[in-house]
Amino acid sequence: MKNWLAKTLQENRSLLLFILLMLIFRSAVADWNEVPTGSMKPTILEGDRILVNKMAYDIRVPFTHVSLYKMADPVRGDIIVFDSAAAEKRLVKRVVGVPGDRVEMIDNVLHINGQPLDYRDMEVTAEVVERVENLLGVKHTIRVSPYGSALSSFAPTLVPEGYYLALGDNRDQSADSRVIGFVPRNEIVGRSRSVVLSFDYDNYHIPRSDRFFHPL
């Protein structure tokens, strides 16, 4: 048995080395992440595979959350991927509050440090409203319910040091910091700025041609 194992390892060492290096690359450098829900609509769709830059904020020990060197901190508007201990799963949300920010939401209008954000409606139907939100210079599209929800408002809250306030772009359909609390800095594994590819779950999982390397 030992001879067989040694022979197998010897004959396949190049393949095994390639697999190991690929796993290290995906763990510490870049990977893609499947998005199974609509909490980030209309920016990210169910079935999107988004590219995750795992060196955007830290150089980490592979297969861990241990930071060897801090590259940068998340900023407002960043789409972050994080391993949430509170939700017990990996999540994708947008940073709207950084440490020291005082954030409030009134009827789906964000206020940051006492300043209400600017909004411009793009599409209004009986079921949904899509609007451009100007997140203090970072413009992106969000989706809200015309009638609001229990998530549409929250009292002023101060983002503590070492934490971030992150929301889904589908504001009334996202379990984010309004549900799980602030996101600890050490849970964040990377940042996403583009889709790699996307499968349409409602159309036999056929790839969406307009989503290949679609910017976020």
C-alpha positions as a Python dict, from the first residue, in 0.01 Angstrom:
ca = {
    (1, 'M'): (0, 0, 0),
    (2, 'K'): (281, 242, 90),
    (3, 'N'): (464, 163, -232),
    (4, 'W'): (149, 221, -436),
    (5, 'L'): (85, 553, -261),
    (6, 'A'): (444, 669, -306),
    (7, 'K'): (436, 573, -674),
    (8, 'T'): (105, 751, -728),
    (9, 'L'): (234, 1068, -563),
    (10, 'Q'): (554, 1053, -765),
    (11, 'E'): (371, 1008, -1094),
    (12, 'N'): (121, 1285, -1023),
    (13, 'R'): (331, 1535, -835),
    (14, 'S'): (302, 1800, -1107),
    (15, 'L'): (-75, 1773, -1103),
    (16, 'L'): (-87, 1778, -723),
    (17, 'L'): (141, 2083, -712),
    (18, 'F'): (-83, 2260, -964),
    (19, 'I'): (-393, 2180, -756),
    (20, 'L'): (-223, 2303, -438),
    (21, 'L'): (-111, 2628, -602),
    (22, 'M'): (-459, 2681, -746),
    (23, 'L'): (-618, 2634, -403),
    (24, 'I'): (-372, 2880, -249),
    (25, 'F'): (-445, 3129, -527),
    (26, 'R'): (-820, 3100, -477),
    (27, 'S'): (-783, 3129, -100),
    (28, 'A'): (-547, 3426, -82),
    (29, 'V'): (-543, 3608, -418),
    (30, 'A'): (-867, 3588, -618),
    (31, 'D'): (-1173, 3368, -653),
    (32, 'W'): (-1529, 3387, -773),
    (33, 'N'): (-1834, 3374, -554),
    (34, 'E'): (-2179, 3250, -649),
    (35, 'V'): (-2469, 3479, -558),
    (36, 'P'): (-2779, 3267, -488),
    (37, 'T'): (-3021, 3539, -371),
    (38, 'G'): (-3158, 3873, -492),
    (39, 'S'): (-3048, 4084, -194),
    (40, 'M'): (-2813, 4290, -415),
    (41, 'K'): (-3056, 4348, -704),
    (42, 'P'): (-3047, 4524, -941),
    (43, 'T'): (-2664, 4540, -920),
    (44, 'I'): (-2610, 4165, -877),
    (45, 'L'): (-2855, 3902, -999),
    (46, 'E'): (-2926, 3551, -878),
    (47, 'G'): (-2691, 3323, -1069),
    (48, 'D'): (-2409, 3576, -1100),
    (49, 'R'): (-2055, 3456, -1030),
    (50, 'I'): (-1869, 3764, -911),
    (51, 'L'): (-1493, 3807, -914),
    (52, 'V'): (-1353, 3853, -562),
    (53, 'N'): (-1022, 4036, -519),
    (54, 'K'): (-893, 3884, -195),
    (55, 'M'): (-589, 4114, -187),
    (56, 'A'): (-796, 4434, -202),
    (57, 'Y'): (-769, 4491, 173),
    (58, 'D'): (-521, 4239, 312),
    (59, 'I'): (-252, 3989, 225),
    (60, 'R'): (-362, 3690, 431),
    (61, 'V'): (-228, 3353, 534),
    (62, 'P'): (-391, 3111, 285),
    (63, 'F'): (-700, 2929, 415),
    (64, 'T'): (-727, 3166, 715),
    (65, 'H'): (-843, 3515, 805),
    (66, 'V'): (-502, 3602, 949),
    (67, 'S'): (-374, 3925, 793),
    (68, 'L'): (-3, 3947, 717),
    (69, 'Y'): (-20, 4297, 571),
    (70, 'K'): (-303, 4549, 541),
    (71, 'M'): (-333, 4687, 188),
    (72, 'A'): (-629, 4921, 247),
    (73, 'D'): (-957, 4960, 431),
    (74, 'P'): (-1304, 4932, 274),
    (75, 'V'): (-1460, 5262, 169),
    (76, 'R'): (-1821, 5367, 118),
    (77, 'G'): (-1962, 5212, -196),
    (78, 'D'): (-1738, 4904, -197),
    (79, 'I'): (-1911, 4573, -259),
    (80, 'I'): (-1760, 4343, 1),
    (81, 'V'): (-1763, 3967, 46),
    (82, 'F'): (-1744, 3852, 408),
    (83, 'D'): (-1777, 3538, 617),
    (84, 'S'): (-2048, 3642, 862),
    (85, 'A'): (-2037, 3469, 1199),
    (86, 'A'): (-2377, 3622, 1282),
    (87, 'A'): (-2542, 3486, 965),
    (88, 'E'): (-2326, 3170, 963),
    (89, 'K'): (-2257, 3204, 590),
    (90, 'R'): (-2073, 3411, 331),
    (91, 'L'): (-2251, 3732, 230),
    (92, 'V'): (-2217, 4001, -35),
    (93, 'K'): (-2324, 4355, 57),
    (94, 'R'): (-2233, 4720, -5),
    (95, 'V'): (-2048, 4933, 250),
    (96, 'V'): (-2250, 5244, 335),
    (97, 'G'): (-2094, 5331, 670),
    (98, 'V'): (-1727, 5330, 774),
    (99, 'P'): (-1586, 5363, 1128),
    (100, 'G'): (-1687, 5696, 1281),
    (101, 'D'): (-1989, 5749, 1053),
    (102, 'R'): (-2327, 5826, 1203),
    (103, 'V'): (-2583, 5654, 981),
    (104, 'E'): (-2963, 5678, 982),
    (105, 'M'): (-3233, 5562, 740),
    (106, 'I'): (-3574, 5728, 711),
    (107, 'D'): (-3821, 5572, 463),
    (108, 'N'): (-3535, 5425, 256),
    (109, 'V'): (-3343, 5753, 249),
    (110, 'L'): (-2996, 5719, 399),
    (111, 'H'): (-2852, 5998, 612),
    (112, 'I'): (-2475, 5991, 672),
    (113, 'N'): (-2331, 6225, 933),
    (114, 'G'): (-2652, 6426, 925),
    (115, 'Q'): (-2656, 6463, 547),
    (116, 'P'): (-2941, 6299, 348),
    (117, 'L'): (-2822, 6132, 30),
    (118, 'D'): (-2943, 6237, -314),
    (119, 'Y'): (-3171, 6002, -511),
    (120, 'R'): (-3306, 5995, -866),
    (121, 'D'): (-3587, 5758, -967),
    (122, 'M'): (-3513, 5541, -1272),
    (123, 'E'): (-3812, 5306, -1283),
    (124, 'V'): (-4134, 5311, -1084),
    (125, 'T'): (-4394, 5034, -1094),
    (126, 'A'): (-4661, 4909, -858),
    (127, 'E'): (-4421, 4644, -730),
    (128, 'V'): (-4079, 4808, -724),
    (129, 'V'): (-3891, 5137, -743),
    (130, 'E'): (-3539, 5152, -882),
    (131, 'R'): (-3340, 5467, -817),
    (132, 'V'): (-2985, 5597, -835),
    (133, 'E'): (-2836, 5660, -492),
    (134, 'N'): (-2547, 5906, -462),
    (135, 'L'): (-2346, 5763, -174),
    (136, 'L'): (-2141, 6078, -114),
    (137, 'G'): (-1988, 6058, -460),
    (138, 'V'): (-2042, 5689, -539),
    (139, 'K'): (-2349, 5649, -762),
    (140, 'H'): (-2521, 5313, -788),
    (141, 'T'): (-2871, 5176, -838),
    (142, 'I'): (-3085, 5045, -554),
    (143, 'R'): (-3425, 4881, -542),
    (144, 'V'): (-3698, 4954, -285),
    (145, 'S'): (-4061, 4868, -228),
    (146, 'P'): (-4312, 5148, -304),
    (147, 'Y'): (-4473, 5069, 30),
    (148, 'G'): (-4157, 5025, 235),
    (149, 'S'): (-4100, 4755, 495),
    (150, 'A'): (-3981, 4700, 850),
    (151, 'L'): (-3628, 4750, 713),
    (152, 'S'): (-3697, 5090, 555),
    (153, 'S'): (-3598, 5296, 860),
    (154, 'F'): (-3355, 5274, 1150),
    (155, 'A'): (-3245, 5517, 1418),
    (156, 'P'): (-2913, 5703, 1407),
    (157, 'T'): (-2628, 5466, 1485),
    (158, 'L'): (-2253, 5526, 1519),
    (159, 'V'): (-2029, 5281, 1334),
    (160, 'P'): (-1761, 5168, 1584),
    (161, 'E'): (-1391, 5135, 1512),
    (162, 'G'): (-1306, 4808, 1337),
    (163, 'Y'): (-1659, 4762, 1197),
    (164, 'Y'): (-1861, 4855, 889),
    (165, 'L'): (-2228, 4909, 815),
    (166, 'A'): (-2322, 4716, 501),
    (167, 'L'): (-2656, 4703, 320),
    (168, 'G'): (-2793, 4513, 23),
    (169, 'D'): (-2891, 4721, -281),
    (170, 'N'): (-3232, 4550, -271),
    (171, 'R'): (-3308, 4749, 41),
    (172, 'D'): (-3640, 4595, 150),
    (173, 'Q'): (-3529, 4239, 71),
    (174, 'S'): (-3185, 4211, 234),
    (175, 'A'): (-3073, 4060, 564),
    (176, 'D'): (-2776, 4291, 619),
    (177, 'S'): (-2641, 4510, 901),
    (178, 'R'): (-2999, 4594, 993),
    (179, 'V'): (-3041, 4225, 1083),
    (180, 'I'): (-2694, 4085, 1162),
    (181, 'G'): (-2531, 4400, 1299),
    (182, 'F'): (-2205, 4567, 1199),
    (183, 'V'): (-1956, 4374, 986),
    (184, 'P'): (-1624, 4316, 1167),
    (185, 'R'): (-1319, 4417, 965),
    (186, 'N'): (-1159, 4074, 1011),
    (187, 'E'): (-1459, 3895, 853),
    (188, 'I'): (-1413, 4072, 519),
    (189, 'V'): (-1239, 3845, 266),
    (190, 'G'): (-1239, 4070, -41),
    (191, 'R'): (-1399, 4320, -276),
    (192, 'S'): (-1589, 4268, -599),
    (193, 'R'): (-1609, 4501, -897),
    (194, 'S'): (-1726, 4272, -1177),
    (195, 'V'): (-1927, 3966, -1270),
    (196, 'V'): (-1732, 3677, -1428),
    (197, 'L'): (-2031, 3494, -1571),
    (198, 'S'): (-2397, 3443, -1491),
    (199, 'F'): (-2654, 3165, -1523),
    (200, 'D'): (-3023, 3241, -1566),
    (201, 'Y'): (-3195, 3019, -1308),
    (202, 'D'): (-3535, 3093, -1464),
    (203, 'N'): (-3424, 2985, -1813),
    (204, 'Y'): (-3268, 2640, -1770),
    (205, 'H'): (-2947, 2789, -1626),
    (206, 'I'): (-2850, 2925, -1969),
    (207, 'P'): (-2559, 3174, -1941),
    (208, 'R'): (-2658, 3540, -1969),
    (209, 'S'): (-2448, 3677, -2254),
    (210, 'D'): (-2480, 4038, -2131),
    (211, 'R'): (-2333, 3951, -1789),
    (212, 'F'): (-1990, 3824, -1898),
    (213, 'F'): (-1738, 4046, -1711),
    (214, 'H'): (-2015, 4296, -1643),
    (215, 'P'): (-1886, 4580, -1420),
    (216, 'L'): (-2055, 4635, -1086),
}
